[in-house]
Amino acid sequence: MMAAAQDRLESIRAAFPKEGLFAEKEWLLSPDAFPIDKKSVADLEQLGHRLFVFQRACNQLYQLSIKGKQPAWVARYLDAGKPKELIEFSRRKEIRDDLPRVIRPDLILTETGYIIAEIDSVPGGIGLTGWLNQTYSSFDNDVIGGATGMLEGFRAVIPNGADIVISHESETYRPEMEWIAARLNHTSNLEHQTSGWRVMAAENYEPREGRAVYRFFELFDLPNIPGVANTLRFNAEGRITITPPIKPYLEEKMWFALFWLQPLREFWRRELGEKYFIKLQEIIPYSWLLDPTPLPQHAVIPRLEIHDWREAAKFSQKDRDLLLKISGFSPLGWGSRGVALGSDLPHANWEKRIENALATFESSPTILQRFHKGRLLEHSYWDPDSGELKTMKGRVRLCPYYFIETDRVKLRGALATIAPADKKFLHGMSEAILVPSKVH
């Protein structure tokens, strides 16, 4: 068994692209894909369509809000802190129905199943997961998506090639996107070279008529991308397509808080259907918007039973199993940069964070979210220090990749990040194991 594991590790190391996959990032190697039972894989496959319907409903709710057919405060919350020109662009009728073509939720595996920590708007890891799937499929036939699933999914959403436009802010992900572009060019029957896939720097990108753009830059970063106005103009005139679309309102974490708001309940039930509405209630953690607007004297904040957010600042450590998250349009809105867990903070820091969230709500809304602890699992890994195969007890963040293809939403791969048990935020790190997932 040990010899077989060593052989697998050797083949994984040998398959590494010389340019790497993440700039200046490393992780622990494992000879084994992450096992998921058949029933759970079937549920994961269905989750993709539920999340597509959810995102479509989010888009619809915003449109109805600006037309006065749903509460005006919905759009007001979602537009908070964003430049006027960007808001106007996102409302153009030419892109009204455009939705992201790749959906990647971050799932935390818990004792009872999983919850969605968030849905990534500009997901990294597409090339990395493609490479992991291809590499592990050479010795494991059960990898979810198989050897080429991620490549096929990416090709299906942009069938005629694309310029993958990456900003300096997102530079870490450039090597994995260069890997995916090279693989797609190698395996496609291109009529002429200009219809292939190219990775381009956003800062000096020049759009080309009829060319698809895959956006790998955050919208808060637009002021740092000098030539972007030209790209947006081409998109507005219908001369190029951009995915994910230029819709900052779709990229807010506050959608989970809006999902739980009582005044919108009937909208969600109608747009999602009763079955999807109930299913999503099971996996979307209860969330609140930290809106400082005073409540009438008889009202309380649901589930917390407090009248004013400053009362939350007085919660004991036991009651602070709550996450504070910057909602979106900010350099702190992605990764785990703008996230704080109340029970981990000294009381004074927690109080300061609450006060700051209330003070900055109009320009940079913050949400509060129930914290769900990941369950402990064991997985093998190669310890580079001792040169031995060991077992880690850790918690899992699972990132399934769904591609919106012509006829359906398809699960094409699932990246598992297994972080040591003492880590609260399960993002990629050098002490974590990164592996593809398999049907077990």
N, C-alpha and C positions, 0 to 999 in steps of 0.2 A: 504493500500500500504506500509506504514511504517513498519507494523508488518511483511509483507512478506519479505521485505528487511532485517529486523532483523533476520528472520529465515534463510535466505540465508547466511548472514554473520556468523551466528552460525555454519551452516553446513560446511562453508569454513574453519573456525577456527578449528573445530573438525577433519577435514580431514588432517590437517598439519602433515607430518611425524615428529616423535619426534627428528629425526636427522637433521631436516630442509631440505632446498633445495639449498640454497646458503650459503656458509660459511660466517658468520658475515655480512650478507646482509639482509636488510628489505625493504619492500615497502608498499604502501598504499593499503588497501583492498577495493574492490568495490562489491556490490551485483549484478552488471550487467556486462555481457560480452560486448565487443565493437561491435556495430552493423555496418555491411557492406551490402549495397544493393546487390540484386541478380546479376545485370549486372556487378558490380565491382568484385564480387566473381568469376564470369565466366572469367573475364579478368585476375584475379589473377591466376586462374587455367592454363590459356594459357601461362602466363608469365614463369612458370616453364620450359616448353619445350623450350621457346626462350632462356632462360639463359643457359640451357643445351647445346643448339646448339652454343651459344656464347662461352662457356667454351671449347667446342670441337674445335671451330675455333681458340681460343687462343693457345691451345695445338699444333694445326696444324701449326700455324704461326711460333711458336718458332722452331718447327722441321724443317720447310722449311728454316728458317733463318740460322740455323747452317749447312744446306746442301748447302747454297749458292743459293737457289731458291727463296728466298725473301731477302730484304735488311739485310746485316750483322749487321747493327746497332740495329735491333730489339733485337737480342739475347744479344748484348753488353749491351744495357740498362737493360735488364731483369736479367743479371748475375752480374750486378755491386755490388761490396761489398760482394760477397758470396765466401766462401772457395772453392778452386779448386776441392777438393774431392767431395763436395756436388754437384757442377755443373756436374761433371763426373757421379755421381750416378744418377742424375735426367735425364741424357741422355741415360741410359741403354735401350737397345732394348726390354728387358723383360718387362719393365713398360711403353713402348712408348705410348700405347693407354689408360693407366689408367687415370681416371678422378675422381674427388670427387664424392661420392655417395649421399651426402647430400648437397643441395644448400640452403643457407639462405641469401637473399638480405636484406639490411636495407632500407626500403622505407619511405620517408618523405611525408606525405599527404599534398599537397599544394592546393591553390585555384583552380587550373585547373586540378588536378588529383593527380599524385605522381611522384617523381623522386627517382632513386636508389642512395643513398649516397655511398654505397659500397656493395660488396658481401663478406660475411664473409667466410674465408677459413677453419677455425676450429671453427664451430659455437657452442657457448654455448646456453643454454636455451632449449635443446631437452627434458631433463627430466622435467624441470619446466613447459614447455608448455604441456607435457604429463599429468602432475599432474593437472594443471589448467583445461585442457579439461575434464579429468575424473571427477574432483570435480564439475565443473559448469554444466556438462551434467546430474548430478543428479537432477537438477531443471530446465534445459534449453535444449530442444531437438534440437536447431538450431546451436549448437557450431560447427564451421568448423572442420571437421575431426572426430567429435563424441568423445565418451568416450575413445576409444582405438586406434584411428587413428595414433597417434605418435608412439605408441608401435608397431603397425603393420608395419608402415613404416620402423622403425629401424630394426625390425626382417627381413623384406623383403630384405634389402640391405646386411645384414649379416645373412643368414638364419640358419647357423649351430652353432650359438653362437660365442662369440668373447672375447678376452681380451681387455678391455677398459683401455688403458694405459695413465695415467695422470701424468704430471710433477708437480713439486712443484710450478712452475710459474703459473700453471692453477688450483691450489688447490681449489680455490673458487668454482669450478664447480663439485668437487668430490661428494658432497651429492646428487645432482640431478642425476648424472650418477649411483650412488649406488641405488637410487630409481628405475631408469629404469631397471637396471640389475636384481634387486629383482623381479620387476613386470614381466619381461620376463621369468625369471626362474620359477616363480609361474604359469604362464599361458602356458608354453611350455611342450609338451610331449617329455621329453629328454630321449634318449636311455640310456645314462650314464651321470653322473654328469659333466664329463670333457667337455661335448659338450655345456655347458651352457654359461652364460655371467658372467664375473668376472671383477671387477675394481682393477687395479694393479698400484702400484707406478712405474713410468718410471725409476726412479733412480736405482732400483735394479731388473728390470724386466728381466726374462730369457725366451726367445722365445721357443715355443714348436712346433715341426714338424707338419705341416698341420693346424696350428691354425691361425685363422684370428685375426688381430690386428686392433682395432679402435684407431687411433692416436688422443690423446687429448693433444698434446704439439706442441708449435711453433717451426719452424725449426731454428730460430736464437738461440734457447735455447739448441741446441744439445751439445755444449761444457759443459753444466751443468748437462748432463745426462750421468753418467760414463759408464754404460754398453750398451749404445745404438749401439755401433759398431757391436755387436753380432746380434742384431735385424735387422740391415741393411744388414748384410751379409746373414742372413737367407732369407730375402726378395729378395736380388740379385740372390740367388741360386734357387729361386722359391719354397722354403720350407715353407714360410708363405706369406700371403697377408697382405698389409697395406693399409688402407683407412683412411683419404685422403692420396693420394700417396705422396711420398717424392719428390715433385716437387716445389721447392721454386719459380720458375718463374711463376707458376700459382697463387701465393699468393700475387701478387703485385697490388697495387691500380693504377699503371700506365697504366694498360690495358684500362682504360677509356680514358686516353690521347692518347694512340695508336689507339683506336677506331676512334678518330676524325682526325687523321693525314691524310692529303690529299694523300701522296704517297701510303697509304695502302687502300684507299677507294675502289678500284676495288676488292682487296682481300676480304674485308668484304662483299661487295655486292654479290660476287660469293659464298662465304662459308655460309653466313647467308640466302641468297635469298633476293630478293628485298623487300618482305613484312616484314620480320623480321628485315632487316636493317633499314627500315623507322620507324618501331615500336620502336626499340631500340634507335634511334636518338631522339625520343620524351621523353625518360625517363632517358637516360644517360646524366648527366650534362656535359656541355662542359668543358674539362680539358686540361691543358698544362703541359708538362715536363719542369722543370726549368733547362734546359740545358744551361750552360754558354758559349757554343761555339759561337764565334762571327759570325754575319750574314754579307753577302755582303752588300755594302752600299745602294743598291736599295731595300733590302728586309725588311719586317716587320713581327712581330709575329701576326698571324691571330686573328681577332676579338678584339685585344687590340690595334692594329695599333701603336705599339712601335717598335723601332729598337733594343733595349737593355733592358734586364730585370731590370737593375738599374733604368730605367725610371718608372717601376712599383712601385719601392720604393718611388717615388715622388707623387704617386696618392693621390688625396684628399680623405677624409674619405668617401664621397659619392660614389667614384669610387672603394672603397675597399671592396665591397660586394663579397669578394673572400676568399676561404679557402686555407690555406697552409696545406698539408698533407704529412707526411713521407710515402713513397710508400709501404714499406713492411718489409724487413729483419732487424728488429730492435725491441727492447723492447718498443719503442715509436710507433710502427706501428699498434697497435691494441687498441681497446677501443677508447677513445677520447684523448689519451695521446699526440700524436704527431700532433694534429690539432689546428690551430689558425685561427680565423676569423679576416680578415684585418680591417673591420670597427669597431671592438671592441678594437683594439690595439691603444695605443698612437703612433703618427707618428714615433718617434724614435725607438720604439719596432718593428714596421712593417718593417722599413728599415733594422734593425738588423737581423730580421728573413729572409728577402730576401737575404741579404749578406751571411748569414750562409748557406742557402739552396744552393746557387751558389757555395760556397766554399767546401761543402761536397758532391756535386752531384756525383762525381766518386765513392764514397764509400757508400753513403746512399741517393739515389735520392729522390727528393721531387716533388710533383705535385701541381699545382695551379688549383682550381676548382671553377666554378660559385656557389655562395651560393643561395640556394632556401629556402625561409622561409616557415615553416609549417603553414597551416591555423589553425585558432583557432576553437576549438570544446569544447563542454561541456560534462562532465561525472561525475556521482555520486561517492562518496567515503566516507568511514568512517573516521572521524577525531578522532584520538585516544586522542588528548588533551581535546577536548570539549565533547567527547562521543556522537557526533551527526553525522547524515548523512548530507553531504554537497555536493555542486556541484563545480567542478574545471573547470576553463577555461584553456585549455591547448593545446599543440601541440602533434601530434601523430607520433611515429616511429612504423611502422608495420613490423614485421618480419615473413613472411610466410616461412614455412619449406617444402621443396620439397625433396622427396626421389626418387632416380633413381632405380626404381623397374624393374623386368625382362622385362615387356612389355611396360612400359611407365613411364613418370615423374609424380609423384602424389603429390598434395597438401594435407598435412595431419594435418595441424594446422597453426594458425597464432597468434603470440604473439603481443599484443598491449601495448606499453609503452606510457602513457599519462603524459607528463612532464608539470610543471607549465609554464604559458605563458612567463615568463621572462627568461626561460632557452633557450640557443641557441643550445646546443648539447644535443640531445634527447637520452642519454644513461641511463641505469638503475641507479636509485638513490633513496634514502630513501623518497624523497618528491614526487616521481612519483607513478602513479597507474599502476599496472601490471595486465592485464586480458587477457583471451583468446578472440578470435573474433567469431562472430556469423553471420549467414545469416539473414538479416533483411527484 
